[in-house]
Amino acid sequence: MNFSVIIPAYNEGDNIKATIIEVVTLMEKITYINEVQIIVIDDHSTDNTYEIVSQMHYPFITCLRLSRRSGSHVAIRAGLVEAVGDAVLCVSADGQDDPIVLKEMIEKWRRGAKTVWALRKDRENESWYYRKASNIFYFLVNFLNGDKGNVIDQSRADFFLIDRVVVNAINSCVEVNFHLFGILGWLGFAQDTVEYNRRDRRYGKSKWSFRKKVFMAKEWITAFTGMPLKLMTFIGFCFASSGFLYAVYIIIFYFTENPAPGWSSIMVAIFVIGGVQMIMLGIIGEYLWRNLEEVRKRPLYFIEKKTKTQNNNTT
């Protein structure tokens, strides 16, 4: 088989070399891998990530440097365009993804799985409220997408191996607003999993901040479901009905000469209804902005420079 590895990297100069060597060492032990291609996507790092990769003496390694920081999912998409393997492994550069399960993943791919997820065995090193928030989010995503029977627990998913047919399918999706994990679930090809123990970073701190997680969650929801827009209609109907009933309540009290509710209740109603309306406008704005981005048809990324690959020699 021909095998490709995609490694997105941002300021991973301290980690990238060890990660590449570890992956290459594991692939050397898999006898049926004939040709190897390793693609490192430098997401416009401010350190020496690109220089370190370009100086490694592996003829089958290519490093692409993007002209601006675009995020790991865009970096992986850039790598998928370059990948030529029968199967493609996408793994992080920081050393937390343990490729020791690579042989098991390939075996499941050879048995017919088109996407093989590597799921961490536990998340005990994370706070309980973050774990719960993550579980709730993925449950809501599956529910909103109508995929209630999804057996893959993507809250534990970190890296994955995909078949050439999945690579081609992803490359055919040209939309700008794109969530890689979401598209892998949406494509519907046969999926399987392996489990592994997630390691600590070798050096440095994670760039996956809470703000980025919230942003990615928003991108996922708006990219794959119109349920928020449909929910707005339901909420609007509920508030309109409540307002009508409240108006009837005031009229009845007026004719029975009882005092109508005062300033406080009116202000509370105004603030609540006004707040809901602003949220609804914000949701509409999110979808309108995404439509504008799609209409522009701007490329997702530009390659600033690229190392030359001599050939795809075997390991």
Stockholm file with secondary structure:
# STOCKHOLM 1.0

chainA/1-315         MNFSVIIPAYNEGDNIKATIIEVVTLMEKITYINEVQIIVIDDHSTDNTYEIVSQMHYPFITCLRLSRRSGSHVAIRAGLVEAVGDAVLCVSADGQDDPIVLKEMIEKWRRGAKTVWALRKDRENESWYYRKASNIFYFLVNFLNGDKGNVIDQSRADFFLIDRVVVNAINSCVEVNFHLFGILGWLGFAQDTVEYNRRDRRYGKSKWSFRKKVFMAKEWITAFTGMPLKLMTFIGFCFASSGFLYAVYIIIFYFTENPAPGWSSIMVAIFVIGGVQMIMLGIIGEYLWRNLEEVRKRPLYFIEKKTKTQNNNTT
#=GR chainA/1-315 SS CEEEEEEEESSCTTTHHHHHHHHHHHHHTCTTCCEEEEEEEECSCSSSHHHHHHTSCCTTEEEEEESSCCCHHHHHHHHHHHCCSSEEEECCSSSCSCGGGHHHHHHHHHTTCSEEEEEESCCTTSCHHHHHHHHHHHHHHHHHTTCTTCCCCGGGEEEEEEEHHHHHHHHHCCCSSCCHHHHHHHHCCCEEEEEECCCCCSSSCCSCCHHHHHHHHHHHHHHHCCHHHHHHHHHHHHHHHHHHHHHHHHHHHHHTTCCCCCHHHHHHHHHHHHHHHHHHHHHHHHHHHHHHHHHHTCCSCCEEEECCCCCCCCC
#=GC SS_cons         CEEEEEEEESSCTTTHHHHHHHHHHHHHTCTTCCEEEEEEEECSCSSSHHHHHHTSCCTTEEEEEESSCCCHHHHHHHHHHHCCSSEEEECCSSSCSCGGGHHHHHHHHHTTCSEEEEEESCCTTSCHHHHHHHHHHHHHHHHHTTCTTCCCCGGGEEEEEEEHHHHHHHHHCCCSSCCHHHHHHHHCCCEEEEEECCCCCSSSCCSCCHHHHHHHHHHHHHHHCCHHHHHHHHHHHHHHHHHHHHHHHHHHHHHTTCCCCCHHHHHHHHHHHHHHHHHHHHHHHHHHHHHHHHHHTCCSCCEEEECCCCCCCCC
//
